[in-house]
């Protein structure tokens, strides 16, 4: 990860943005030696069809879990039992 001071950011903003865009690696921005910000690539928007497919898969998984879940056991109780208390 690249680290640059605020002055260098001012002087090389276009170059740093290009680097982040092309490499996908963030840049740390420092002020008096302390990291105060990150320049990170924007995440690509999800494909609506893939997103719908992912939600459908989660719904199916929830239905499968629900079919096998003991009727008298809450999720809170299950977690407490797993943690030993």
C-alpha atoms as an extended CHARMM CRD file, in Angstrom:
* protein
*
        85  EXT
         1         1  UNK       CA              0.0000000000        0.0000000000        0.0000000000  PROA      1               0.0000000000
         2         2  UNK       CA              1.2960000000        3.4290000000       -0.9220000000  PROA      2               0.0000000000
         3         3  UNK       CA              1.4510000000        6.1280000000        1.7510000000  PROA      3               0.0000000000
         4         4  UNK       CA              1.6040000000        9.8170000000        0.8240000000  PROA      4               0.0000000000
         5         5  UNK       CA              1.4930000000       13.0280000000        2.7680000000  PROA      5               0.0000000000
         6         6  UNK       CA             -1.2370000000       15.5850000000        2.2760000000  PROA      6               0.0000000000
         7         7  UNK       CA              1.1200000000       17.8650000000        0.3110000000  PROA      7               0.0000000000
         8         8  UNK       CA              2.0010000000       15.0560000000       -2.0940000000  PROA      8               0.0000000000
         9         9  UNK       CA             -1.7020000000       14.2900000000       -2.4680000000  PROA      9               0.0000000000
        10        10  UNK       CA             -2.3310000000       17.9010000000       -3.4920000000  PROA      10              0.0000000000
        11        11  UNK       CA              0.4970000000       17.8270000000       -6.0090000000  PROA      11              0.0000000000
        12        12  UNK       CA             -0.2040000000       14.3800000000       -7.4860000000  PROA      12              0.0000000000
        13        13  UNK       CA             -3.9470000000       13.8510000000       -7.0580000000  PROA      13              0.0000000000
        14        14  UNK       CA             -4.5820000000       12.8510000000      -10.6770000000  PROA      14              0.0000000000
        15        15  UNK       CA             -1.7000000000       10.3880000000      -10.7210000000  PROA      15              0.0000000000
        16        16  UNK       CA             -2.7430000000        8.8320000000       -7.4000000000  PROA      16              0.0000000000
        17        17  UNK       CA             -6.3520000000        8.4410000000       -8.5210000000  PROA      17              0.0000000000
        18        18  UNK       CA             -5.1550000000        6.8130000000      -11.7460000000  PROA      18              0.0000000000
        19        19  UNK       CA             -2.9770000000        4.4180000000       -9.7390000000  PROA      19              0.0000000000
        20        20  UNK       CA             -5.8420000000        3.4380000000       -7.4510000000  PROA      20              0.0000000000
        21        21  UNK       CA             -8.1920000000        2.9960000000      -10.3900000000  PROA      21              0.0000000000
        22        22  UNK       CA             -5.7710000000        0.8290000000      -12.3530000000  PROA      22              0.0000000000
        23        23  UNK       CA             -4.2640000000       -1.2320000000       -9.5450000000  PROA      23              0.0000000000
        24        24  UNK       CA             -7.2100000000       -1.4170000000       -7.1640000000  PROA      24              0.0000000000
        25        25  UNK       CA             -4.7940000000       -0.7880000000       -4.2830000000  PROA      25              0.0000000000
        26        26  UNK       CA             -5.6560000000        1.8880000000       -1.7310000000  PROA      26              0.0000000000
        27        27  UNK       CA             -3.4170000000        4.8410000000       -0.9000000000  PROA      27              0.0000000000
        28        28  UNK       CA             -2.9530000000        5.9870000000        2.6830000000  PROA      28              0.0000000000
        29        29  UNK       CA             -3.0250000000        9.7470000000        3.2110000000  PROA      29              0.0000000000
        30        30  UNK       CA             -1.0150000000       11.0990000000        6.1350000000  PROA      30              0.0000000000
        31        31  UNK       CA             -0.9850000000       14.3900000000        8.0010000000  PROA      31              0.0000000000
        32        32  UNK       CA              2.0770000000       14.9920000000       10.1480000000  PROA      32              0.0000000000
        33        33  UNK       CA              2.9380000000       11.3050000000        9.8170000000  PROA      33              0.0000000000
        34        34  UNK       CA             -0.4320000000        9.9860000000       10.9700000000  PROA      34              0.0000000000
        35        35  UNK       CA             -2.7880000000        8.1840000000        8.5650000000  PROA      35              0.0000000000
        36        36  UNK       CA             -5.9380000000       10.2960000000        8.3330000000  PROA      36              0.0000000000
        37        37  UNK       CA             -7.6180000000        8.9950000000        5.1790000000  PROA      37              0.0000000000
        38        38  UNK       CA             -7.6380000000        6.2830000000        2.5530000000  PROA      38              0.0000000000
        39        39  UNK       CA             -8.0740000000        6.7210000000       -1.1740000000  PROA      39              0.0000000000
        40        40  UNK       CA             -9.7920000000        3.5120000000       -2.2470000000  PROA      40              0.0000000000
        41        41  UNK       CA            -11.3450000000        2.2920000000       -5.4910000000  PROA      41              0.0000000000
        42        42  UNK       CA            -15.1010000000        2.6080000000       -5.7490000000  PROA      42              0.0000000000
        43        43  UNK       CA            -16.8450000000       -0.7400000000       -5.7220000000  PROA      43              0.0000000000
        44        44  UNK       CA            -18.5300000000       -1.7850000000       -8.9090000000  PROA      44              0.0000000000
        45        45  UNK       CA            -22.2940000000       -1.9090000000       -8.7590000000  PROA      45              0.0000000000
        46        46  UNK       CA            -23.7630000000       -5.3820000000       -8.5310000000  PROA      46              0.0000000000
        47        47  UNK       CA            -25.3590000000       -7.0090000000      -11.5120000000  PROA      47              0.0000000000
        48        48  UNK       CA            -29.1330000000       -6.9950000000      -10.7640000000  PROA      48              0.0000000000
        49        49  UNK       CA            -29.5570000000      -10.5630000000      -12.0420000000  PROA      49              0.0000000000
        50        50  UNK       CA            -26.6910000000      -11.8380000000       -9.8770000000  PROA      50              0.0000000000
        51        51  UNK       CA            -28.0550000000       -9.9620000000       -6.8840000000  PROA      51              0.0000000000
        52        52  UNK       CA            -31.5160000000      -11.4760000000       -7.3500000000  PROA      52              0.0000000000
        53        53  UNK       CA            -29.9670000000      -14.9300000000       -7.6780000000  PROA      53              0.0000000000
        54        54  UNK       CA            -27.9820000000      -14.4470000000       -4.4610000000  PROA      54              0.0000000000
        55        55  UNK       CA            -31.1080000000      -13.3730000000       -2.5390000000  PROA      55              0.0000000000
        56        56  UNK       CA            -33.0360000000      -16.3730000000       -3.9060000000  PROA      56              0.0000000000
        57        57  UNK       CA            -30.2450000000      -18.6940000000       -2.7510000000  PROA      57              0.0000000000
        58        58  UNK       CA            -30.3440000000      -17.1350000000        0.7370000000  PROA      58              0.0000000000
        59        59  UNK       CA            -34.1330000000      -17.5390000000        0.8580000000  PROA      59              0.0000000000
        60        60  UNK       CA            -33.7670000000      -21.2190000000       -0.0760000000  PROA      60              0.0000000000
        61        61  UNK       CA            -31.1110000000      -21.7290000000        2.5900000000  PROA      61              0.0000000000
        62        62  UNK       CA            -33.3270000000      -20.0490000000        5.2060000000  PROA      62              0.0000000000
        63        63  UNK       CA            -36.2060000000      -22.3550000000        4.2380000000  PROA      63              0.0000000000
        64        64  UNK       CA            -33.9880000000      -25.4230000000        4.5730000000  PROA      64              0.0000000000
        65        65  UNK       CA            -32.7590000000      -24.3070000000        7.9900000000  PROA      65              0.0000000000
        66        66  UNK       CA            -36.3260000000      -23.5550000000        9.0730000000  PROA      66              0.0000000000
        67        67  UNK       CA            -37.4840000000      -27.0540000000        8.1250000000  PROA      67              0.0000000000
        68        68  UNK       CA            -34.8400000000      -28.6610000000       10.3290000000  PROA      68              0.0000000000
        69        69  UNK       CA            -34.8660000000      -26.1900000000       13.2300000000  PROA      69              0.0000000000
        70        70  UNK       CA            -36.2770000000      -27.6020000000       16.5010000000  PROA      70              0.0000000000
        71        71  UNK       CA            -39.6320000000      -25.9480000000       17.2250000000  PROA      71              0.0000000000
        72        72  UNK       CA            -38.8980000000      -25.3390000000       20.9220000000  PROA      72              0.0000000000
        73        73  UNK       CA            -35.4070000000      -23.8240000000       20.4130000000  PROA      73              0.0000000000
        74        74  UNK       CA            -34.8390000000      -20.1190000000       19.7890000000  PROA      74              0.0000000000
        75        75  UNK       CA            -31.7810000000      -18.8660000000       17.9520000000  PROA      75              0.0000000000
        76        76  UNK       CA            -30.6810000000      -17.1250000000       21.1420000000  PROA      76              0.0000000000
        77        77  UNK       CA            -30.8760000000      -20.4050000000       23.0620000000  PROA      77              0.0000000000
        78        78  UNK       CA            -28.9250000000      -22.2230000000       20.3480000000  PROA      78              0.0000000000
        79        79  UNK       CA            -26.1260000000      -19.6450000000       20.4540000000  PROA      79              0.0000000000
        80        80  UNK       CA            -26.0310000000      -19.7260000000       24.2660000000  PROA      80              0.0000000000
        81        81  UNK       CA            -25.8140000000      -23.5200000000       24.2440000000  PROA      81              0.0000000000
        82        82  UNK       CA            -23.0180000000      -23.4390000000       21.6660000000  PROA      82              0.0000000000
        83        83  UNK       CA            -21.0940000000      -20.9510000000       23.8130000000  PROA      83              0.0000000000
        84        84  UNK       CA            -21.4880000000      -23.2130000000       26.8100000000  PROA      84              0.0000000000
        85        85  UNK       CA            -23.9730000000      -21.3860000000       28.8660000000  PROA      85              0.0000000000
